[in-house]
Amino acid sequence: MKKTRLNRIIKASGAKMVEFAGWEMPVEFSGIIKEHLAVRERVGIFDVSHMGEIKITGSQALEFIQCITSNDASKLSIGKVQYSSLTLPNGCPVDDLLVYKIDDKEFMLVVNAANTDKDSNWIMKNKGKFDVEVRNESDSWNQLAIQGPKSEEILQKIVETDLSKIKYYWFEKTKIFEKDCIISRTGYTGEDGFEVYFKEDVEYAEKIWSLILQNGKEHDIQPCGLGARDTLRLEARMCLYGNDIDETTTLLEADLEWIIKFEKGYFIGKDALLKQKEEGIKRKLVGFEVMDKMIARPHHPVYVDNTQISQVNSGSYAPYLKKNIGLLYLPVKFTQVGTEFEILIRDRKVKAIVVQTPFYKRKK
């Protein structure tokens, strides 16, 4: 298994470790609910160094990214971040990702850990005659996520840049203790927060991790694991690749039309998505709430009138909302808010209802 540069210090703290996407990662430190609530109410820190970073540079970097992603990267200014998707010809995502515009000829793609090699291979396969260089730099980067309403105050103590000037989905190149880093106002929790990228070694990574924890003591900062990361993203209705989207679900079915820019010109998957949009989708990803104390989990079967019509994609107890929620695909005629259906949980069918999403949205 791969290990991040923070593996030693995290294991020494007593975190519960699991295998995830080929990496040994912490699933929880003090408990998922405690970590989840810390991020919603104060601040938490995650080691997300398992994520992938792929650089695309060259005179045709923008044209190439326009070809392989569904969103319109020409709208990006230097320092802006964009949520997008690498798409297959059938309109399904190879992966969802963030596109960072470093300068006019340099972009960084931040991709899911489980898909890093697949994405890199897909990008190289479609490089063709574009004048670009593609570098998978994933093994070089550390990535920390500091998330929650107190994140700016805590991170500011060790960063030269005025973090208050970094807007949502923007980033800056800056320094932490004279070492180069990238800080973006992004995250996967639904909270205000930052993601910090730097290339230094174990000693430096441990120093940054420890200092952030020390500086956050007054706000009872919590180191957080994959468990809280999953419940936080679900409350905010952020899709998880492998659960909610994959190579069998088109972007339209996943309710991600907002990252499809048909007007920008050609991109891989455009024709299939246009055709599906014209014909109309037959199913759609929706949020649901279980009207019971039981928790729906992925793959639990879903019924209407005793006929199985689907299965759960994501499901969990939502610690902040104190509800059992989830995401699943339903035939379009059943996707109206308020539609009732049943989920088979532990040999008992329990009632669930389609609800508006996101389940949770932070106040600004």
Backbone hydrogen bonds, N-H to C=O, Kabsch-Sander energy under -0.5 kcal/mol:
donor,donor_aa,acceptor,acceptor_aa,energy
2,K,22,G,-2.9
7,N,4,T,-1.8
10,I,6,L,-2.4
11,K,7,N,-2.7
12,A,8,R,-2.3
13,S,9,I,-0.9
14,G,11,K,-1.7
15,A,10,I,-1.4
16,K,28,E,-2.7
17,M,15,A,-0.6
18,V,25,M,-3.0
20,F,18,V,-0.5
20,F,23,W,-3.1
23,W,20,F,-2.0
24,E,2,K,-2.6
25,M,18,V,-2.9
25,M,23,W,-0.8
27,V,16,K,-3.2
28,E,16,K,-1.1
35,E,31,G,-2.4
36,H,32,I,-3.0
37,L,33,I,-2.6
38,A,34,K,-1.8
39,V,35,E,-1.8
40,R,36,H,-1.9
41,E,37,L,-2.6
42,R,38,A,-3.0
44,G,147,Q,-2.4
45,I,222,Q,-2.1
46,F,145,A,-2.6
47,D,224,C,-0.5
48,V,46,F,-0.8
48,V,143,Q,-2.4
51,M,48,V,-1.8
52,G,111,V,-2.5
54,I,109,L,-2.7
55,K,53,E,-0.5
55,K,135,R,-2.9
56,I,107,F,-2.7
57,T,133,E,-2.3
58,G,105,K,-2.0
60,Q,131,D,-1.8
61,A,58,G,-1.6
64,F,60,Q,-2.5
65,I,61,A,-2.3
66,Q,62,L,-2.7
67,C,63,E,-1.4
68,I,64,F,-1.8
69,T,65,I,-1.8
70,S,85,S,-1.7
73,A,71,N,-1.0
75,K,72,D,-1.5
76,L,73,A,-1.6
79,G,101,K,-2.6
80,K,77,S,-2.0
81,V,169,Y,-2.6
82,Q,99,V,-1.8
84,S,97,L,-2.7
86,L,95,D,-2.2
87,T,68,I,-1.4
88,L,92,C,-3.0
91,G,88,L,-2.0
94,V,86,L,-2.6
95,D,86,L,-1.2
97,L,84,S,-2.2
98,L,110,V,-2.0
99,V,82,Q,-2.9
100,Y,98,L,-0.6
100,Y,108,M,-3.1
101,K,80,K,-2.0
101,K,99,V,-0.5
102,I,100,Y,-0.9
102,I,106,E,-1.8
103,D,106,E,-1.9
106,E,103,D,-1.6
107,F,56,I,-2.5
108,M,100,Y,-2.4
109,L,54,I,-3.2
110,V,98,L,-2.6
110,V,108,M,-0.5
111,V,52,G,-2.2
111,V,109,L,-0.6
112,N,96,D,-0.5
115,N,112,N,-1.0
116,T,112,N,-0.7
116,T,113,A,-1.0
119,D,115,N,-3.6
120,S,116,T,-2.6
121,N,117,D,-2.5
122,W,118,K,-2.4
123,I,119,D,-2.9
124,M,120,S,-2.4
125,K,121,N,-2.4
126,N,122,W,-1.4
127,K,124,M,-1.2
130,F,127,K,-2.1
132,V,130,F,-2.0
133,E,57,T,-3.2
135,R,55,K,-2.6
135,R,133,E,-0.5
137,E,53,E,-1.8
137,E,135,R,-1.1
140,S,137,E,-2.1
141,W,137,E,-0.9
141,W,138,S,-0.6
142,N,198,F,-3.1
144,L,196,V,-2.4
145,A,46,F,-2.3
146,I,144,L,-0.5
146,I,194,F,-2.7
147,Q,44,G,-2.6
147,Q,145,A,-0.6
148,G,192,D,-3.2
150,K,42,R,-2.7
151,S,148,G,-2.2
154,I,150,K,-1.9
155,L,151,S,-2.8
156,Q,152,E,-2.4
157,K,154,I,-1.0
158,I,155,L,-2.0
159,V,155,L,-0.5
159,V,156,Q,-0.7
160,E,175,K,-1.3
163,L,161,T,-1.1
165,K,162,D,-1.8
166,I,163,L,-1.7
167,K,165,K,-0.8
169,Y,185,R,-2.6
170,W,167,K,-1.6
171,F,79,G,-2.8
172,E,183,I,-2.1
174,T,172,E,-0.5
174,T,181,C,-2.6
176,I,179,K,-2.3
179,K,176,I,-1.3
181,C,174,T,-2.3
182,I,197,Y,-2.3
183,I,172,E,-2.6
184,S,195,E,-2.6
185,R,170,W,-2.8
186,T,184,S,-1.6
194,F,146,I,-3.0
195,E,184,S,-2.4
196,V,144,L,-2.9
197,Y,182,I,-3.0
198,F,142,N,-1.7
199,K,180,D,-0.5
205,A,201,D,-2.7
206,E,202,V,-2.9
207,K,203,E,-1.8
208,I,204,Y,-2.4
209,W,205,A,-2.4
210,S,206,E,-2.7
211,L,207,K,-2.5
212,I,208,I,-2.3
213,L,209,W,-1.9
214,Q,210,S,-2.6
215,N,211,L,-3.1
216,G,212,I,-1.5
217,K,214,Q,-1.3
219,H,216,G,-1.3
220,D,217,K,-2.2
221,I,216,G,-1.9
222,Q,43,V,-1.3
224,C,45,I,-3.0
226,L,26,P,-2.5
227,G,27,V,-2.2
229,R,225,G,-1.9
230,D,226,L,-2.0
231,T,227,G,-1.9
232,L,228,A,-2.7
233,R,229,R,-1.9
234,L,230,D,-1.9
235,E,231,T,-2.2
236,A,232,L,-1.6
237,R,234,L,-1.7
238,M,233,R,-3.1
239,C,237,R,-0.5
241,Y,239,C,-0.6
242,G,245,I,-3.2
243,N,240,L,-1.9
244,D,240,L,-2.6
245,I,240,L,-1.1
249,T,246,D,-1.3
250,T,248,T,-0.5
251,L,91,G,-1.9
254,A,250,T,-2.0
255,D,252,L,-1.6
256,L,251,L,-2.9
259,I,256,L,-2.0
260,I,257,E,-2.1
261,K,70,S,-2.3
261,K,259,I,-0.6
262,F,260,I,-0.7
264,K,261,K,-1.5
265,G,262,F,-1.1
268,I,67,C,-2.9
270,K,267,F,-2.3
272,A,89,P,-0.5
273,L,269,G,-2.3
274,L,270,K,-2.9
275,K,271,D,-2.3
276,Q,272,A,-2.3
277,K,273,L,-2.4
278,E,274,L,-2.3
279,E,275,K,-2.3
280,G,276,Q,-2.2
284,K,330,L,-2.1
285,L,253,E,-2.7
286,V,328,L,-2.8
287,G,355,V,-0.6
288,F,326,G,-2.4
289,E,353,I,-2.2
290,V,324,N,-2.9
291,M,351,K,-2.8
292,D,290,V,-1.2
296,A,294,M,-0.5
299,H,312,V,-3.3
300,H,297,R,-2.0
302,V,310,S,-2.6
303,Y,342,E,-3.3
304,V,307,T,-2.2
307,T,304,V,-1.8
308,Q,306,N,-0.5
309,I,302,V,-2.4
310,S,302,V,-1.3
312,V,300,H,-2.4
313,N,327,L,-2.4
314,S,327,L,-2.0
316,S,325,I,-2.4
318,A,323,K,-3.7
322,K,318,A,-2.6
323,K,318,A,-0.9
325,I,316,S,-2.4
325,I,323,K,-0.7
326,G,288,F,-1.6
327,L,314,S,-2.4
328,L,286,V,-2.0
329,Y,311,Q,-0.6
330,L,284,K,-2.2
332,V,282,K,-1.9
334,F,331,P,-2.7
335,T,332,V,-1.9
338,G,354,V,-2.7
339,T,336,Q,-2.2
341,F,352,A,-2.3
342,E,303,Y,-2.8
343,I,350,V,-2.5
344,L,301,P,-2.6
345,I,343,I,-0.8
345,I,348,R,-3.0
348,R,345,I,-1.3
350,V,343,I,-2.6
350,V,348,R,-0.5
352,A,341,F,-2.8
353,I,289,E,-2.0
354,V,339,T,-2.5
355,V,287,G,-2.2
359,F,235,E,-0.5
360,Y,235,E,-2.6
362,R,190,G,-0.6
